[in-house]
Amino acid sequence: MINTNFLDCTLRDGGYYNQWHFKKNFTDKYLKIVEKIGFKNIEIGFRFFESVRTKGLNAYCDPNFIRSLKFSKNINLGIMFNASDLIKHEDKLDYFYQSVDTKKINFVRIACHLEEIKHIGFFVKNLKKNKIKVMINVMQISEIKKSKIKRVVEDVTKINPDVLYLADSLGSMNKKNILILYRNFKKYWKGPMGLHAHDNIKNALKNSLVLKKEGIEWIDSTITGMGRGPGNTKSEDIVRSFKNDFRYNHFKSFKDYINKYFVPLKKQYKWGTNTYYKIAANFKIHPSYVQTLLTDKRFKDYDKKFLLNNLKRKETSKFELNKIFLAINKDQRKYKNNLKILNNFEKILIIGSSIKNKSDIKKIEKYIEKNNIFTIALNNTDHVKNHYIDLRVMCYPLRVIGELKNIKKDINYVLPYSFIPKQIHKKIPKNVSNLNLKIGKKNNFFKNKNDCELEVPIAIGYALFIANKMNAKNFYFFGFDNIIGKDKIKMDDTKQMLFDFKKQNKSVKFNFLNL
């Protein structure tokens, strides 16, 4: 009988919902309870490489964090790397080795797309030299054709990992086709294998059970299934299914822990299978597109169905955020830019939406009056009186359409005309100018560009581009408290915009007003 290794990766995969913002004491309690129930292999988080850090502790797994963790010697602790990070930052490999060198890490998993496998042999070799178990997660296994399997295994064999994992990233596989795929892989790969299942169509546990019966050596799970998109095989289901492999006499305390700590998280973030994830699985749409649509409150039910219908016509097996907005904005035509750019403003004030009370409104209005500063307001937010605002900017596609009927006549607006359906172009008021916005793979704030280019079409980026075209040297910000609040997606987008702008325009000074 082959011994199966059960691996819990709750905080690694579950972090996609809260951006890995698990408090240290939460992580300690988690380690204690999963060890108590009998999990011996635990993946604690990622080791991302990012210039600007906006995520939590478990996203970066810094050495001091790893050293601070409390767990017994019976636990094999692991972290995950993305192959794309290793390849892109090959000159900074010391950063990735730091956490492994803490002497507390027993295994490393590397998430790979097929084309990345052959480029990470150097990293695998060094890890194994230091007696670290290395596992390769081959992603999107549902997309691998039978004729390609031998070649994939040849690439994996050359880098010589300890375990080959199959990751059903799109959650589209059933018992029959995953069994066939597994057997085809075993024809060429003679080492241990593992399964990382996703639950788009409620097959995660079924697929895990069928491969366990077939003799697979590693099976992943997460508490309540917490994980990217619809989530994974549930750890509590694994414990129930294989009682003899766990300390089942502790199952009640395990469930009590789940009810206290993870059920509230699930109510907050709402992971789990639903109609949208089933649609995504059927059309091979990456589940992160659905997760983004579900967690962003700006998308209504109609919008989600409309966008998924458009996304299925694109190549969306890999997640690229800008493709959501390209699916919204099918009209890629350019219109004539008719926004009059006023030059040579030394100072520009940009006002956000999170002005809390009347006192703050009076303070900023007084500040504008006193300093005679050109003022840009984001969107159609009703706080500062219009006669204090010189220009309102809007560019979020769904908001642009919805707000068109709320345009006020006593102030100038700018928005991308291409985001408005052609049939209602005649309804655009005369006080609304056009500045073309291209949805691209990066944020571009260079002055010599005629059109704005953003990865995510949010108003702060649009405003930064316009202010830069006006040659301002000092940017003042007010009403941006919400970027460090609960809305982590918005926080990341906004901070990334500011970071990219400063990187491209080093002489501009940012000033956040605290009146």
ZAMARGU-4260 file (C-alpha; in steps of 0.2 Angstrom, whole numbers, plus 5000, padded with zeros to 4 digits):
<rodrens>
0) 5000/5000/5000 | 5007/5017/4995 | 5009/5029/5009 | 5000/5046/5004 | 5007/5062/5010
5) 4993/5075/5014 | 4998/5093/5012 | 4988/5108/5019 | 4991/5124/5010 | 4977/5135/5017
10) 4987/5151/5020 | 4997/5150/5004 | 4982/5147/4992 | 4969/5156/5004 | 4979/5172/5003
15) 4972/5176/4986 | 4957/5182/4995 | 4964/5193/5009 | 4981/5197/5000 | 4990/5186/5013
20) 4985/5197/5027 | 4985/5184/5041 | 4991/5190/5058 | 5006/5181/5066 | 4995/5174/5080
25) 4983/5168/5067 | 4996/5158/5058 | 5003/5151/5075 | 4985/5145/5079 | 4983/5137/5062
30) 5000/5128/5063 | 4995/5121/5080 | 4978/5115/5075 | 4983/5107/5058 | 4997/5098/5067
35) 4985/5092/5081 | 4973/5084/5068 | 4987/5075/5060 | 4994/5085/5044 | 5013/5083/5043
40) 5016/5094/5027 | 5011/5112/5028 | 5014/5126/5015 | 5014/5142/5024 | 5014/5155/5010
45) 5023/5162/4995 | 5040/5170/4992 | 5034/5184/4980 | 5047/5196/4973 | 5039/5214/4973
50) 5047/5231/4973 | 5032/5239/4982 | 5025/5227/4996 | 5006/5229/4999 | 5003/5211/5004
55) 5004/5202/5021 | 5017/5192/5029 | 5013/5175/5021 | 5015/5183/5004 | 5034/5186/5006
60) 5039/5173/5020 | 5054/5183/5025 | 5067/5175/5035 | 5062/5183/5052 | 5044/5178/5049
65) 5049/5160/5046 | 5061/5159/5061 | 5047/5166/5072 | 5035/5152/5068 | 5031/5139/5081
70) 5029/5121/5076 | 5035/5104/5081 | 5049/5094/5073 | 5035/5082/5066 | 5030/5096/5054
75) 5037/5098/5036 | 5036/5116/5032 | 5036/5123/5015 | 5034/5138/5004 | 5030/5141/4986
80) 5039/5151/4972 | 5032/5156/4956 | 5044/5151/4942 | 5040/5167/4933 | 5048/5177/4948
85) 5064/5165/4948 | 5066/5168/4929 | 5063/5186/4929 | 5074/5190/4944 | 5088/5177/4941
90) 5101/5191/4946 | 5092/5192/4964 | 5092/5173/4968 | 5099/5177/4985 | 5082/5184/4990
95) 5073/5168/4986 | 5086/5157/4996 | 5085/5168/5011 | 5069/5160/5018 | 5075/5143/5014
100) 5092/5146/5023 | 5082/5148/5040 | 5084/5129/5043 | 5065/5128/5046 | 5060/5125/5028
105) 5059/5107/5022 | 5051/5108/5005 | 5049/5121/4991 | 5036/5120/4978 | 5038/5129/4961
110) 5023/5134/4951 | 5027/5132/4933 | 5018/5135/4916 | 5025/5122/4903 | 5036/5134/4895
115) 5045/5139/4911 | 5050/5122/4917 | 5066/5120/4908 | 5072/5137/4914 | 5073/5133/4933
120) 5085/5119/4933 | 5098/5130/4941 | 5087/5134/4956 | 5081/5116/4959 | 5099/5110/4959
125) 5104/5122/4972 | 5089/5118/4983 | 5092/5099/4982 | 5111/5102/4986 | 5105/5110/5003
130) 5094/5094/5006 | 5077/5104/5002 | 5064/5093/4994 | 5058/5101/4978 | 5041/5099/4970
135) 5036/5106/4953 | 5018/5111/4951 | 5013/5109/4933 | 4999/5121/4931 | 4984/5120/4919
140) 4985/5102/4917 | 4968/5101/4908 | 4976/5110/4893 | 4990/5098/4891 | 4987/5087/4875
145) 4991/5068/4876 | 5004/5070/4863 | 5013/5083/4873 | 5014/5074/4890 | 5030/5064/4885
150) 5039/5081/4881 | 5033/5089/4897 | 5040/5074/4908 | 5056/5075/4898 | 5058/5094/4903
155) 5053/5090/4921 | 5066/5075/4922 | 5080/5086/4916 | 5078/5098/4931 | 5076/5082/4942
160) 5063/5088/4956 | 5058/5076/4970 | 5039/5077/4966 | 5029/5081/4950 | 5012/5089/4955
165) 4997/5091/4943 | 4988/5107/4946 | 4970/5108/4939 | 4971/5127/4939 | 4955/5129/4929
170) 4945/5117/4939 | 4938/5109/4924 | 4943/5091/4926 | 4932/5076/4931 | 4936/5059/4938
175) 4937/5051/4921 | 4949/5063/4912 | 4960/5066/4927 | 4963/5048/4929 | 4967/5046/4911
180) 4979/5061/4912 | 4987/5054/4928 | 4990/5037/4920 | 4998/5045/4904 | 5010/5055/4915
185) 5015/5039/4925 | 5020/5030/4908 | 5035/5042/4908 | 5037/5049/4925 | 5042/5036/4938
190) 5044/5047/4953 | 5031/5052/4966 | 5016/5063/4960 | 5004/5075/4968 | 4987/5083/4964
195) 4982/5101/4968 | 4963/5101/4964 | 4951/5116/4961 | 4933/5115/4965 | 4925/5125/4950
200) 4913/5111/4946 | 4913/5102/4963 | 4925/5089/4958 | 4940/5093/4969 | 4937/5079/4982
205) 4931/5066/4969 | 4947/5069/4959 | 4957/5068/4975 | 4949/5051/4980 | 4951/5043/4963
210) 4969/5047/4962 | 4972/5042/4980 | 4964/5025/4975 | 4976/5024/4960 | 4991/5027/4971
215) 4996/5045/4970 | 5008/5050/4983 | 5003/5068/4987 | 4986/5076/4989 | 4983/5095/4993
220) 4969/5103/5003 | 4964/5119/5012 | 4953/5122/5027 | 4935/5125/5020 | 4943/5125/5003
225) 4949/5142/5005 | 4959/5146/4989 | 4961/5155/4973 | 4944/5156/4964 | 4931/5143/4970
230) 4944/5135/4981 | 4951/5118/4983 | 4948/5101/4991 | 4943/5104/5009 | 4955/5098/5022
235) 4940/5093/5033 | 4934/5082/5019 | 4951/5074/5018 | 4952/5070/5036 | 4934/5063/5036
240) 4938/5052/5021 | 4955/5045/5028 | 4952/5044/5046 | 4965/5032/5049 | 4978/5043/5042
245) 4974/5057/5054 | 4970/5059/5073 | 4952/5058/5070 | 4948/5059/5089 | 4953/5078/5088
250) 4940/5081/5074 | 4928/5090/5085 | 4941/5103/5091 | 4946/5104/5072 | 4929/5109/5067
255) 4927/5121/5082 | 4942/5130/5076 | 4936/5131/5058 | 4919/5138/5064 | 4927/5151/5075
260) 4941/5157/5063 | 4937/5151/5045 | 4918/5152/5043 | 4918/5171/5047 | 4932/5173/5034
265) 4921/5163/5021 | 4906/5174/5024 | 4917/5189/5021 | 4926/5183/5006 | 4913/5171/4999
270) 4924/5158/4991 | 4917/5142/4985 | 4908/5135/4969 | 4895/5145/4961 | 4887/5147/4943
275) 4901/5159/4938 | 4915/5147/4942 | 4906/5133/4933 | 4904/5144/4917 | 4923/5148/4919
280) 4928/5130/4920 | 4917/5125/4905 | 4925/5139/4894 | 4943/5137/4901 | 4943/5154/4909
285) 4955/5156/4923 | 4946/5157/4940 | 4954/5173/4945 | 4944/5182/4932 | 4928/5176/4942
290) 4936/5180/4959 | 4940/5198/4953 | 4922/5200/4947 | 4914/5194/4963 | 4925/5204/4975
295) 4924/5220/4966 | 4907/5228/4971 | 4907/5239/4955 | 4902/5224/4945 | 4883/5219/4945
300) 4876/5202/4941 | 4872/5208/4923 | 4890/5214/4921 | 4897/5198/4927 | 4888/5187/4914
305) 4891/5200/4901 | 4910/5200/4904 | 4911/5181/4906 | 4903/5179/4889 | 4915/5191/4881
310) 4930/5183/4890 | 4926/5166/4883 | 4931/5173/4866 | 4948/5178/4872 | 4963/5168/4877
315) 4960/5168/4896 | 4968/5152/4903 | 4981/5164/4911 | 4975/5178/4922 | 4979/5196/4915
320) 4969/5209/4924 | 4968/5221/4909 | 4958/5208/4899 | 4943/5211/4911 | 4942/5229/4905
325) 4946/5225/4887 | 4931/5213/4888 | 4920/5228/4894 | 4927/5240/4881 | 4925/5232/4864
330) 4926/5249/4855 | 4945/5251/4853 | 4943/5265/4841 | 4952/5281/4844 | 4942/5298/4845
335) 4949/5315/4844 | 4956/5321/4860 | 4947/5338/4863 | 4953/5341/4881 | 4961/5358/4882
340) 4977/5355/4892 | 4982/5370/4902 | 5001/5372/4904 | 5013/5377/4918 | 5004/5374/4934
345) 5016/5373/4948 | 5004/5364/4959 | 4989/5353/4956 | 4977/5346/4969 | 4969/5329/4966
350) 4954/5325/4977 | 4948/5307/4981 | 4932/5300/4987 | 4935/5297/5006 | 4932/5314/5014
355) 4924/5309/5030 | 4914/5324/5037 | 4908/5341/5034 | 4923/5348/5044 | 4935/5341/5031
360) 4925/5347/5017 | 4926/5365/5024 | 4945/5363/5027 | 4949/5358/5009 | 4937/5371/5002
365) 4946/5384/5012 | 4963/5377/5007 | 4958/5378/4988 | 4952/5396/4990 | 4968/5402/4999
370) 4980/5394/4988 | 4971/5396/4971 | 4976/5379/4966 | 4970/5369/4951 | 4959/5356/4957
375) 4955/5339/4949 | 4941/5328/4957 | 4939/5309/4954 | 4923/5304/4948 | 4906/5312/4952
380) 4907/5311/4971 | 4896/5324/4979 | 4907/5332/4993 | 4917/5348/4988 | 4906/5361/4980
385) 4908/5361/4961 | 4914/5379/4960 | 4930/5374/4969 | 4933/5360/4956 | 4942/5364/4939
390) 4940/5347/4932 | 4931/5330/4936 | 4939/5314/4928 | 4930/5297/4926 | 4937/5282/4917
395) 4931/5266/4925 | 4920/5259/4911 | 4905/5254/4920 | 4905/5270/4930 | 4907/5280/4915
400) 4891/5273/4907 | 4881/5274/4923 | 4886/5292/4928 | 4883/5299/4911 | 4865/5304/4916
405) 4872/5312/4932 | 4884/5324/4923 | 4882/5342/4931 | 4882/5357/4919 | 4892/5369/4930
410) 4909/5360/4929 | 4920/5352/4916 | 4922/5333/4914 | 4934/5322/4905 | 4932/5304/4901
415) 4936/5291/4887 | 4923/5292/4873 | 4927/5275/4868 | 4920/5268/4884 | 4903/5274/4880
420) 4892/5264/4868 | 4892/5271/4851 | 4873/5272/4851 | 4872/5284/4865 | 4887/5296/4860
425) 4874/5309/4855 | 4869/5310/4874 | 4887/5316/4879 | 4885/5333/4886 | 4895/5348/4878
430) 4905/5350/4895 | 4912/5333/4894 | 4929/5331/4884 | 4938/5316/4878 | 4955/5310/4882
435) 4959/5293/4875 | 4963/5279/4887 | 4971/5263/4881 | 4970/5248/4893 | 4987/5240/4892
440) 4999/5229/4901 | 5007/5243/4911 | 5004/5260/4917 | 5012/5274/4906 | 5013/5292/4913
445) 5026/5299/4901 | 5022/5317/4895 | 5026/5314/4877 | 5011/5302/4875 | 4995/5309/4868
450) 4984/5295/4875 | 4984/5288/4893 | 4989/5270/4895 | 4984/5261/4911 | 4983/5243/4916
455) 4968/5246/4927 | 4956/5260/4921 | 4954/5269/4938 | 4952/5288/4940 | 4968/5291/4950
460) 4979/5285/4935 | 4969/5295/4923 | 4971/5311/4934 | 4989/5308/4936 | 4992/5307/4917
465) 4982/5324/4915 | 4991/5333/4929 | 5008/5328/4922 | 5003/5334/4905 | 5000/5351/4913
470) 5018/5351/4919 | 5014/5352/4937 | 5029/5349/4949 | 5020/5347/4965 | 5005/5335/4967
475) 4994/5337/4982 | 4982/5323/4987 | 4966/5324/4999 | 4953/5311/5002 | 4963/5296/5000
480) 4961/5288/5017 | 4952/5273/5009 | 4968/5266/5000 | 4974/5259/5017 | 4957/5253/5022
485) 4948/5237/5020 | 4947/5237/5001 | 4964/5228/4997 | 4961/5227/4978 | 4958/5246/4977
490) 4973/5249/4989 | 4985/5239/4978 | 4979/5247/4961 | 4981/5265/4968 | 4998/5262/4976
495) 5004/5254/4960 | 4998/5269/4950 | 5007/5281/4962 | 5023/5270/4962 | 5024/5269/4943
500) 5021/5287/4941 | 5035/5292/4953 | 5047/5279/4944 | 5043/5288/4928 | 5043/5306/4934
505) 5056/5307/4948 | 5056/5326/4949 | 5038/5327/4954 | 5034/5329/4972 | 5019/5320/4981
510) 5011/5329/4996 | 4997/5320/5005 | 4987/5334/5014 | 4982/5332/5033 | 4972/5347/5036
</rodrens>
